[in-house]
Amino acid sequence: MTVQTIRIQIIAVIGSLLLLALVIELLRKRKLKEEYTLLWLLGGVTFLTISVFRSLLDRFAVLIGVDYPPAALFLILLMGVFLMLLHFSLLFSKMSEKIKALAQEVALLKLELDGVRSTVSIPNMSSPAPTEPFEATIIPTSSTLPL
Amino acid sequence: MTNSAPRLLAIVPAFNEEEAIGATIRTLKANAPGFDILVVNDGSKDHTSQVVRETGLAAVIDLPINLGIGGAVQTGFKYATRQGYDLAVQFDADGQHLAEEVEKLIAPVLAGAADVVLGSRFLGVDTYKSTALRRVGIRIFRLVNSLLIKQSITDNTSGFRAYNRQALEFLSEYYPSDYPEPEAVILLGRNGFTIREIAVAMQERQGGVTSINLRRSAYYMVKVLLAIIITYFRDPIPQMRR
């Protein structure tokens, strides 16, 4: 092992420890959801394991035909990053749909609310029918529920 | 406690429960008449909402998107807080929870002995059938819960729970979405709320399909355990801490 490769190994170990510390801190401050905390902890632990146990990395490097083992580490990390990004792309797609649904819902509710509140009819539109699509049938017992 | 009679709310989260929800609401109203009922329709694709409105016995919130049980129940908590309810009970739409047990459930809260009461299927009463795997799971969770919050909880996935006003205020802001029932137990414990568990009887599902596939129980258990551990390590919320 040359000085260079020991140096990179030390850097990798420190880096993964810092990453784990950061993830744990974010977890404690309630900034990360449970599932992502788990994902990142797993990633950090894997990174740490490979950094500490050099032989694992060397064996993997031979397996995939890479001469310089730390390059294999970068490859693993890079693949991990791609998977994470893909995962987040899926997540963002789902969230866009949800946000769109919410925006539409809010807009429709606003219109209804304006229709209920205003005494002036909207020009060029027929006046709203007395029964609205949403009707909250609340039967109070000992209490009155304000809408 | 207020001077006048306490205002009680039953929160019934529902997702595609058109078969069972009508009967559930009617039974609930008959056996727990002091309760206002709120059904939180979690983006059902069937006629759940209509069925409830037709009974005329409950208010309905139709969520514009599906949020899952955590989000749906939390909507109920927000409603309870904003409308000034003193106590809220969580009640399943599928008929598994027995309305006659509600009185037992709310007693410790009304007496001021607990902030949250959990209705446990596994504490003594034998009418609920469960598999061997489930029983192992219960034992594991009981151990984990007693380690983390110093309380031996036997049924932390039960959705049959009662909450007082302080708990409702807290949970309106902080309620987990992944595995809400077990995670909330830890969350409440960590933030200084008094939790009591009482034995209740429950029934089999009355209709529809359960959303927890029993074949994936072991995988589910591992994920829940990890989620619980993570929840444990979160900082308690200072302003809301009891």
Interface residues (C-beta under 8 A of the other chain):
Chain A: I24 L27 R28 K29 R30 K33 E34 E35 T37 L38 K98 A101 L102 Q104 E105 F134 E135 A136 T137 I138 I139 P140 T141 S142 S143 L145 P146
Chain B: A5 R7 P33 G34 F35 D36 R53 G56 L57 A58 A59 V60 D62 P64 I65 Q83 P176 S177 D178 Y179 E183 L226 A227 I230 T231 F233 R234 D235
